[in-house]
């Protein structure tokens, strides 16, 4: 079924994007933390790491939720398009049979 195939491709793309985005954000977080860790020491390090990590994780979750919502909207549009195309094909077949 082409709708299932399209949905599968979209779901895989969404998973791939989520994996890529997570890796990029984590690399960015690690680089930023390394710069900050070189500037400070002791207990300040622990407090800053927790704060930065929490903030970055919040940003990541927000961005992932936004991406997921976008993909769900796109998937919904593709499903509607597939259903519309199927209905048009059925109508065309019915007209051809009746004529």
N, C-alpha and C positions, 0 to 999 in steps of 0.2 A: 504494500500500500504506500503510495507516494507521500501521503500525509505523515505516516509513521516514520518514513525515511527522512523527511524534512525535519520532523520533530527530533529525531535521533541526532541528526547532524547539528541542529541548533543546540541541543543539550550538551553535546560533546564540545562544541565551540565555547559554550558558556563555562563548562568545567575547565577547559584549557585556559581561557582568559582569567578565570578566578585563580588558577594555579600560578599563572604568569604574574598576575597582579600581586598576589601574596608574596612571591619571591622578590619582586621589585621593591615592594614596600619594606620587607624585612631587610633587604640589602641597604636601603636608604636609612632605616632605623639604626642598623648596626654602624654604618658610616658616621651618622650624626652622633651616636653615643660614643664612638671612639674619639671623635674630636672633643667632645665635652669631658670625657674621662681623663684626657690628657691635661685638662685645665684645672681639675679639682681633685681632692683626695678625701680619704676617710669616710665618715658617715654621710657627708654631702653626696658622695658617689652613689650610695645606696638609695638615698631619697630621690636623687635626680633620675637614676635609672628607672625606678618604679614609676615616677611621674611621666617621663618621656615614653616609656613602653605603653603605659595605660593610654596616653593621648594618641599614640600612633595606632594602637589596636582599635580605639574608638573610631578613628578616621578610616581605618581599613574596613571595619564592619559597616560603617555608613556607606562607603563607596561600593562595597560588595552588594549591599542591599539595593542600592540604586541601580547597579548593573543588572542584578537579578530581576528587578522590576521592569527595566528596559527590555531585557530578553523575553520576559513573560508577555509583554505587550507586543513585541515583534512576533512571537510564536502565535499569539492569539490572532494577529492580523493575517499571518500565513495560513492558519487553520481556516479562517473565514474565506480567504481567497481560494483555498483548495475546495472548500464546500461549495462556493459560488461556481467555480469551474466545473465541478462534478454535476451540479444542478443544470448548468448550461448545456453540458454534454447530454444529460438525460433528456432535456427538452428537445435538443437537436435530433436525438434518436427517435423520440416520439413523433416529431414532425415528419421525419423521413419515413417512418413506418406508416403514418396516416396518409401521406401523400402518395 
